[in-house]
Structure formats: C-alpha cells, structure tokens
Amino acid sequence: MLSLADHRPFAPCPVPFNLAEYVLAAGEAQPDHIALQVLRLTGAERWSYARLTAAVRGIGTGFLRAGLAPGDRLLLRLGNTVDFPLAYLGAIAVGVVPVPTSSQLTTPEITAMAATLKPAAVLAGEGIALPETDAAHVLPAADLTRWQSLPPCDWDRGSPDRLAYMVFTSGSSGRPRAVMHAHRAIWARRMMWDGWYGLRADDRLMHAGAFNWTYTLGTGLMDPWAIGATALIPQPGIAPAQLPLLMKRFDATIFAAAPGVYRQLLKIPVPPLPRLRHGLSAGEALPDTTRTGWETATGTPVYEALGMSEVSTYIAASPTRPAPKGTAGYPQPGRCVAVLGADGQPVPRGAPGQLAVAADDPGLMLGYWGAARDSAARLRDGWFLTGDTAMMAQDGAITYLGRDDDMMNAGGFRVSPLEVESAFDAHPGLAESAAVELPLRDGVSVIALAYVPQDDDPGEDALQAHARAMLARYKQPRVYRCMAALPRAANNKLDRRRLRQEWGTTE
C-alpha cells in the first residue's frame, strides 16, 4: 500500500465570503452569549457576541475613515491585549489585509519586514518597536477603543480565494517571508473541529497563549467563535501556576497550550478539573514524559497537532482517533496527504519520505508575498512540499522524522539559523558564527551559537547584549561557545549536523 491518505472532498467554502463575517456569524443567533472572557484571579472581563461583533464592525469603519481601502496592507504592532483580535477581524471585515507580527521584534527586524511588505499603515501599540519608514501611516492603537462605538461597517464579501491576511514565517533562506492566506483558510479550519479539537458549541476553550500569537488567534479565539463557543484567555501577567485554578474556576472544557506550558504546570499540584475533557498541544513536539505526566495528574488526554504557517495544522490526534504512541496522528478529515520519494511519487507505507499536502487543500497558502519563485518551488505535480520527513504506517498514522533543512524550534516559533547568524555577522568581534538547535534534556531544546572571534573573545555578556539589540527574545541564543574553527564538510560547507553532535558529546 502506498503512503497516500485521501480524505477529500471537504464541503466547499460558501460564495461570496468574508472571513470576519463567518467567524462572528454563529453569534448572531445568541447575541447575549459570552464569546470571550479575559480571566483575572478575581473575576473576568466579559464580551458577549453582540459586543464583540459591534466592536469589530466599528473598528472596520474606523479603518475606512482613516483612509485605508480594500487590499491595503496593515502591519499590526500590538501587545498582548484584546485589541489584537479586534483589529485583525476589523481589518478583514472591510477588505484590509492585516499582517500580525510578534511584539518582541526589534526595530531592525521589523524595518526589514516592512521594507518587503510596504504596508499602507502601521497600527502601533504603546511601547512596541516600529519600522523606520516614512512610507506608512502610523495609527495609534488607542484609536481602537473610540472606533468600537462607530456605526457598523458593511462586510467586504467576495471570492473565498482572495487575499485575507498574511503571517511571517522564517524560511530556509534566513529571511522572514510573508505567507499569504485566502479568506477560505478559516473555512478549512473546520477540518480541525473533529480532526483535532473535538470542538462543540457548548465548549469553554481556554488558551494559555497571548492574544498576539497566531496559535491563540486561531485555536483560542476564531475557531471557538466560529462554532458559537466561549473563548477563555488569561489576562497578561498571570503566572503559569495560576492556570489550573482558572481552568477550574471558569469551567474550562478544553485547554490549549504549547508543550512548555504543560511542563511548567506539572511542577505544581494540579487541582481536580471536573469539567475538563482534554488538552490540545501544538507548536513543537510534546514529549511522552510530559504527556504521561499530564494524563496522570488530570485524568485527561492531550491531543497533538502537526502543521506549519503555510497550511496550518493538517495532521493530528483527536478524541475520535487518538494517535498511536510515537506518531503525530492522522491526516484530518477532508485532507489529502502523502509521503513522497525523490521521484515525487508516494513511497510504500512504512518507508520514509517527504510529507506533502495536496495543492488544492482549502487551507493552503496563496504563496509567499513578493516571492513567486519560492512559492513555485514548494509545488510539484499537484503537491505542496512541506520540507518535513515522515513515515506513514499501514493504518495511515504519520510518524514525524524531522526537517529536511536545519530550521530551529524555539518555544513553538520556527527560526532560521541563517537569520540568527546574519544578526551576529554585524558584530565586529566575530569572524563567523553558526546557530543550531541544541537539546538540553528530554523535550527541552534551545538555540545555541558557536562562534569564531576575530581576535580576542568578546565574551558571552557582550554577545547577549548584541542579541538583545538585534533579535526578538525567542530568536536569541541561550548557549554560546567560542571555537577555533567551525566544523565543515569536504565542500567547505558548514556541517551543522556534526556541530550538533560534537556539542552534545562535550557538554
């Protein structure tokens, strides 16, 4: 049997369509139902569906009155507040294309991204680094509060295949690339409802992430809203040790987080959680020890998903189909997934190859902004090539074997080593450097930097200061090593595999 799992067709996206209108449509029948609770230790800020919809549509009107037009790109530079999803949906409501970016990015990083994007405007949160450009109009995020009470905008409806939003991802080139997604991408997320979440309209889904993280935006907010459920988000500053208490107090039925959060929670006694059905994990691999520890502590399973910015999650475990041990789960209902050999054809089941998703998947990106050649390179004979190596079992379960390239994973964020090395190329005391993902212990790894000094070793303190000025925190190396020379292959190319191996044997 070949490594091909074709679960198509999936219900087609309605026409005409608007992503924001779709997300809020389920709330029209229950305007007083609570869509969002921002959780505090002593209470919660509550948003009904009526209030949420009015705020989004009012903000849409505000964007139009500020001079933006359908198709304009809006760079979001916002902190961890409810402003983030409101602005995101408000922009899409009127056809403006929002581009979320991490608030941790430094001025040099966001300036380079803006130069590629050429946004019409930047929505600026207080204290967030802005691009050094005069080309974009700066809109203060404080305007969003006033705009919420403006008259509701009309929905900008059209083809589900038109551009809705963009998200940046690190590519193998070392340059962050803007992934273009169509309005239909939100419709494709319905495949996750049964294929991963086990999501129901009466659920109260608590996500441990920040508002301005795309994992929170999709899994924690838009998907619960699209089915008419309630989203629970802890307010900024809540310590991980308080999360179980909030889960119990606010009757969370599903808990979503990155693996690192689960690890932190297992360091404290977890109280009984009678309403919790299960947990969700994504962003990086969940160690078996963490999964077992959570299941022992709570009596509930954790279902994991595998995906990427270009197509979101497409392989997962779920309540109706748990993953066999050691596997990532199964292709979600509606997906067509294969493991391909060097000839571009599916390999026999049980053989390794490159994981691929059908090019007609409704959740697949439109391409990379301004990079048609890179976009085309990911497509081959009707398949989108993920760059992941995997193996398909006889029953269709997927075992993830690693990246074809040397991408690093830092707390759920994919980081190119070339991007980190490029930042350190600017340090006058370094001759060369190499970044790798370095395992510290089971399930925990960090970005590490090996470097060759020009003359005297500048020292770790100086390098850390340089990293803070040039890189977002999640991209900054946590471990440094001074070397006389970097390991290289016969063709003089940097040998990252050998560097990792040697580092691991001498630490």
C-alpha positions in Angstrom: 0.0 0.0 0.0 1.3 3.5 -0.9 1.7 6.4 1.5 -1.3 8.3 0.4 -4.3 9.2 2.5 -7.1 11.0 0.5 -10.0 12.1 2.7 -11.5 14.5 0.2 -13.8 16.0 -0.6 -14.4 18.7 2.0 -17.5 20.9 1.9 -16.8 23.9 -0.4 -16.5 27.3 1.1 -19.6 29.5 0.6 -19.6 32.2 -2.1 -19.4 35.2 -1.6 -17.5 35.0 1.6 -15.8 37.2 4.3 -13.5 35.6 6.9 -14.6 38.0 9.7 -18.3 37.7 9.0 -18.0 34.0 9.0 -16.2 33.9 12.4 -18.9 36.0 14.0 -21.9 34.5 12.2 -22.7 31.8 14.9 -23.0 34.6 17.5 -25.9 36.3 15.6 -28.4 33.7 17.0 -27.1 34.2 20.5 -26.1 37.8 20.9 -26.1 37.7 24.7 -24.0 34.5 24.9 -20.4 35.1 26.2 -17.9 34.9 23.3 -14.8 35.9 25.3 -13.8 36.1 29.0 -10.4 37.7 29.8 -9.6 35.9 33.0 -8.3 37.5 36.2 -7.7 35.9 39.5 -10.6 37.8 41.0 -13.0 37.8 38.1 -13.2 38.3 34.3 -13.8 40.9 31.6 -16.8 39.6 29.5 -17.5 40.1 25.9 -20.9 39.0 24.5 -21.2 38.1 20.9 -23.2 41.3 20.4 -20.5 43.4 21.9 -17.7 41.6 20.0 -19.5 42.0 16.7 -20.2 45.7 17.2 -16.6 46.3 18.2 -15.2 44.5 15.1 -17.6 46.3 12.7 -17.0 49.7 14.3 -13.2 49.2 14.0 -13.7 48.3 10.4 -15.5 51.7 9.9 -12.6 53.3 11.7 -10.0 51.9 9.3 -12.0 53.1 6.3 -12.3 56.6 7.8 -8.6 56.6 8.5 -8.1 56.3 4.7 -7.5 52.6 4.3 -9.0 50.8 1.4 -9.7 47.1 0.5 -6.4 45.5 -0.5 -4.2 47.8 1.6 -1.7 46.0 3.9 -1.9 46.9 7.6 1.1 46.0 9.8 -0.1 45.1 13.3 2.4 46.1 16.0 0.2 45.3 19.0 0.8 43.9 22.5 -1.0 41.1 24.4 -4.4 42.7 24.6 -7.9 42.1 23.2 -7.1 44.9 20.7 -5.2 42.3 18.6 -8.1 40.1 17.5 -10.5 43.1 17.3 -8.1 44.9 14.9 -7.4 41.7 13.0 -11.0 40.9 12.3 -12.0 44.6 11.9 -9.4 44.9 9.0 -10.6 41.8 7.3 -14.2 42.8 7.6 -13.6 45.7 5.3 -11.1 44.0 3.0 -7.9 45.5 4.5 -5.1 42.9 4.8 -3.8 42.6 8.3 -0.2 41.4 8.9 0.3 40.2 12.5 3.9 40.4 13.8 5.5 39.5 17.1 5.7 42.3 19.6 9.1 41.0 20.5 10.7 42.0 17.2 13.3 44.7 17.3 13.4 47.9 15.2 15.9 46.4 12.7 13.9 43.2 12.3 10.5 45.0 11.8 12.1 47.6 9.5 13.4 44.8 7.2 10.0 43.1 7.1 8.2 46.4 6.4 10.5 47.1 3.5 9.4 43.9 1.9 5.7 44.4 2.7 5.4 48.1 2.0 2.3 48.5 4.2 -0.2 51.4 3.8 -0.3 51.8 7.6 1.1 50.5 10.8 -1.2 50.0 13.8 1.1 50.9 16.7 0.7 49.7 20.3 2.4 51.6 23.1 6.0 50.6 23.6 6.2 48.3 20.6 9.1 48.8 18.2 8.0 50.3 14.9 9.7 50.2 11.4 11.9 53.0 10.5 10.0 54.2 7.4 8.0 57.3 6.4 6.1 55.5 3.8 3.4 54.0 6.1 0.8 56.0 8.0 1.0 55.2 11.8 -2.3 54.7 13.5 -2.2 54.7 17.3 -3.8 51.6 18.8 -5.6 53.9 21.3 -7.9 54.8 18.4 -9.4 51.3 18.5 -11.3 52.0 21.7 -13.1 55.0 20.2 -13.7 53.2 16.9 -15.6 50.4 18.6 -18.7 52.6 19.0 -18.7 53.8 15.4 -21.5 52.7 13.0 -21.1 49.1 11.8 -19.2 48.6 8.5 -20.5 46.7 5.6 -18.9 43.3 5.1 -16.5 43.2 2.2 -17.7 40.0 0.5 -16.1 38.3 -2.5 -14.3 35.2 -3.7 -13.0 32.9 -0.9 -9.8 32.7 -2.9 -8.8 36.4 -2.5 -6.1 37.5 -0.1 -7.3 38.0 3.5 -4.2 38.2 5.7 -0.5 37.5 5.9 1.7 36.0 8.6 5.5 36.0 8.6 7.5 32.8 8.8 11.2 32.1 8.7 12.3 30.4 5.6 15.4 28.3 4.8 16.8 31.4 3.1 17.1 33.0 6.5 14.8 35.9 5.6 11.3 36.0 7.1 8.7 35.6 4.4 5.1 36.8 4.4 2.7 33.8 3.9 -0.4 35.0 2.0 -3.7 33.3 3.1 -7.1 33.5 1.5 -10.4 34.1 3.2 -11.1 30.4 2.7 -8.4 29.5 5.2 -10.8 30.0 8.1 -13.3 27.7 6.4 -10.6 25.0 6.1 -10.1 25.1 9.9 -13.4 23.4 10.2 -11.4 20.2 9.4 -9.8 20.6 12.8 -13.1 20.7 14.8 -13.4 16.9 14.6 -9.9 16.1 13.3 -8.1 17.6 16.3 -10.2 19.6 18.8 -13.4 17.6 19.3 -14.9 21.1 19.5 -18.6 21.7 20.4 -20.8 24.8 20.6 -21.1 24.4 24.4 -17.3 24.3 24.9 -15.3 26.7 27.0 -11.9 26.6 25.5 -9.1 28.1 27.5 -5.8 29.0 25.7 -2.7 29.8 27.7 -1.1 31.9 24.9 -1.0 35.6 24.4 -3.6 37.4 22.3 -1.0 38.4 19.8 0.2 34.8 19.0 -1.3 33.2 15.9 -1.8 29.9 17.7 -4.0 31.7 20.2 -5.8 33.7 17.5 -6.8 30.6 15.6 -7.3 27.8 18.2 -8.1 30.0 21.1 -10.4 32.6 19.6 -11.6 32.3 16.0 -12.4 28.6 16.0 -14.4 28.7 19.2 -16.3 31.8 17.9 -17.0 30.2 14.6 -18.9 27.4 16.3 -20.5 29.7 18.9 -18.5 28.5 21.9 -16.8 30.6 24.6 -13.1 31.5 24.5 -11.2 31.9 27.8 -7.9 33.8 27.8 -5.9 34.6 30.9 -5.0 38.3 31.3 -1.4 39.3 30.7 0.8 38.6 33.7 -1.0 35.5 35.0 1.6 33.1 36.2 1.5 29.5 34.8 1.0 28.2 38.4 -2.4 30.0 38.4 -3.7 28.4 35.2 -5.2 25.3 36.8 -7.0 27.4 39.3 -8.5 29.5 36.4 -9.4 26.3 34.5 -11.4 25.1 37.5 -12.9 28.4 38.4 -14.1 29.2 34.9 -15.2 25.6 34.0 -12.8 25.1 31.1 -13.7 22.1 29.0 -10.7 22.2 26.6 -7.2 23.6 27.5 -4.8 24.6 24.7 -1.1 25.4 25.2 2.4 24.9 23.9 4.3 21.9 25.4 6.4 24.2 27.6 3.3 25.3 29.4 2.4 21.7 30.2 5.8 21.1 31.5 5.6 24.1 33.8 2.2 23.1 35.1 3.5 19.6 36.1 5.8 21.3 38.6 2.9 22.2 40.8 -0.1 20.3 42.2 -2.9 20.4 39.7 -6.4 20.5 41.4 -9.2 18.4 40.2 -10.6 19.7 36.9 -14.1 18.1 36.7 -15.2 19.9 33.5 -12.0 19.4 31.5 -12.4 16.9 28.7 -8.9 17.1 27.2 -5.9 19.3 26.3 -4.5 20.4 22.9 -0.8 20.9 22.1 0.9 22.4 19.1 4.0 24.5 18.2 6.6 21.8 18.9 6.7 18.1 19.7 5.1 17.2 23.1 7.5 14.8 25.0 6.0 11.5 26.0 7.0 12.2 29.6 5.0 15.4 29.6 2.0 13.8 28.0 2.0 11.0 30.5 2.5 13.3 33.4 -0.4 15.5 32.4 -2.7 12.5 31.9 -1.7 11.1 35.3 -2.2 14.5 37.0 -5.6 15.4 35.4 -7.0 12.1 34.1 -7.5 13.8 30.7 -5.6 13.1 27.4 -3.7 15.7 25.4 -4.2 15.7 21.6 -1.3 17.0 19.5 -1.3 18.5 16.0 1.4 19.0 13.3 1.3 21.9 10.9 3.0 24.9 9.5 2.3 28.5 8.7 1.7 27.7 5.1 -1.2 25.3 5.7 -1.9 25.4 9.5 -2.4 22.0 11.2 -3.3 19.1 8.9 -2.2 16.0 10.9 -3.5 15.5 14.4 -4.7 13.2 17.1 -8.3 13.7 18.3 -10.9 12.3 20.7 -12.4 10.2 18.0 -9.0 8.9 16.7 -6.1 9.1 19.3 -2.6 8.8 17.9 -0.6 5.6 18.4 2.4 6.1 20.6 5.3 7.7 18.8 3.2 9.2 16.0 1.9 12.6 15.2 -1.6 11.4 14.5 -3.6 11.1 11.3 -4.4 13.4 8.3 -7.5 15.3 9.3 -10.9 14.6 7.6 -11.0 16.4 4.3 -7.2 16.5 3.8 -5.2 14.7 1.2 -1.7 13.9 2.4 1.1 11.8 1.0 4.7 10.8 1.8 6.7 11.2 -1.4 10.0 9.8 -2.6 12.7 11.6 -4.6 10.7 10.9 -7.8 7.7 12.8 -6.4 5.6 9.7 -6.1 4.1 8.2 -2.9 6.5 5.7 -1.3 5.3 2.4 0.2 3.8 2.7 3.7 6.5 2.2 6.3 9.2 3.9 4.1 10.4 7.5 4.9 9.9 10.4 2.5 8.9 14.0 2.3 5.5 14.9 3.7 3.2 16.6 1.2 -0.3 18.1 1.2 -2.5 18.3 -1.9 -2.1 21.6 -3.7 -5.9 22.0 -3.7 -6.2 21.9 0.1 -8.5 24.8 1.0 -6.2 25.8 3.9 -3.1 26.0 1.7 -1.5 29.5 1.3 -1.8 31.5 -1.8 2.0 31.8 -1.8 4.8 34.0 -0.4 4.5 37.7 -0.8 6.8 39.0 -3.4 8.5 35.6 -3.9 6.8 33.9 -6.8 9.9 31.7 -7.4 10.0 30.5 -3.8 6.2 29.8 -3.9 6.5 27.7 -7.1 9.4 25.8 -5.6 7.1 24.3 -3.0 4.7 22.9 -5.5 5.3 19.7 -7.5 2.9 17.6 -9.6 -0.2 18.7 -7.6 1.5 18.5 -4.2 2.7 21.2 -1.7 6.1 20.0 -0.3 6.3 20.7 3.4 10.0 20.0 3.9 9.3 17.6 6.7 10.5 14.0 6.6 7.9 11.5 7.8 6.7 7.9 7.5 3.1 6.6 7.1 2.0 3.5 8.9 -0.3 0.9 7.4 -3.2 2.4 9.2 -2.4 5.9 8.0 -0.7 7.3 11.2 2.1 9.7 10.5 5.5 9.5 12.3 7.4 12.8 12.1 11.1 12.2 11.5 12.4 15.8 11.3 13.1 18.7 9.0 14.7 18.4 5.6 16.5 21.6 6.4 18.1 22.9 9.6 15.2 25.0 10.9 15.2 25.5 14.7 12.2 25.5 17.0 12.3 28.0 19.9 9.3 27.6 22.2 7.0 26.9 19.3 8.4 29.5 17.0 10.3 28.3 13.9 13.6 30.2 13.5 16.0 30.0 10.6 19.7 29.6 11.7 20.7 32.0 8.9 18.6 34.7 10.4 20.4 34.4 13.7 23.8 34.2 12.1 23.0 37.3 10.0 22.4 39.3 13.1 25.8 38.2 14.5 27.6 38.9 11.3 27.2 42.6 12.3 29.2 42.1 15.5 32.8 43.4 14.9 34.4 40.9 17.2 33.2 37.8 15.4 34.8 36.2 12.3 31.9 33.7 11.8 29.1 32.0 13.7 26.7 29.1 13.4 23.4 28.7 15.1 21.8 25.3 15.9 19.0 23.9 18.0 20.6 22.2 21.0 18.8 19.6 23.1 19.3 20.2 26.8 17.2 17.4 28.2 14.1 15.4 27.3 11.7 17.6 25.4 13.7 20.8 26.0 16.0 22.5 23.5 17.4 26.0 22.9 19.1 28.0 20.2 22.9 27.8 20.6 25.5 29.8 18.9 29.0 28.6 18.1 31.4 31.4 17.0 34.9 32.2 16.0 36.3 35.5 17.3 38.2 37.9 15.1 40.9 38.3 17.8 40.0 38.2 21.5 36.8 36.5 22.6 34.2 39.3 23.1 32.6 37.2 25.8 29.1 35.9 26.4 27.8 39.1 28.1 28.7 41.2 25.1 27.1 38.7 22.7 23.9 38.6 24.8 23.7 42.4 24.7 24.2 42.3 20.9 21.4 39.7 20.6 19.0 41.7 22.7 19.5 44.7 20.3 19.2 42.7 17.1 16.8 39.8 17.7 13.4 39.1 19.2 13.8 37.2 22.5 12.7 33.9 21.1 15.4 34.1 18.5 18.2 34.9 20.9 20.8 32.1 21.6 20.7 30.8 25.1 24.0 29.0 24.9 27.3 30.3 23.4 30.6 28.5 22.6 33.8 30.0 21.4 35.6 27.8 18.9 38.9 28.0 16.9 37.0 26.9 13.8 33.6 25.7 12.8 33.2 22.1 11.5 33.0 21.9 7.7 32.3 19.2 5.2 34.6 18.4 2.3 33.0 21.0 0.1 33.7 23.6 2.8 30.1 24.0 3.7 29.2 24.4 7.3 28.4 21.0 8.8 25.5 21.7 11.2 24.9 18.0 11.9 28.5 17.5 13.1 28.4 20.7 15.1 25.3 19.5 17.0 26.8 16.1 17.5 30.1 17.4 18.8 28.3 19.9 21.1 26.2 17.2 22.5 29.1 14.9 23.3 31.2 17.6 25.1 28.6 19.5 27.1 
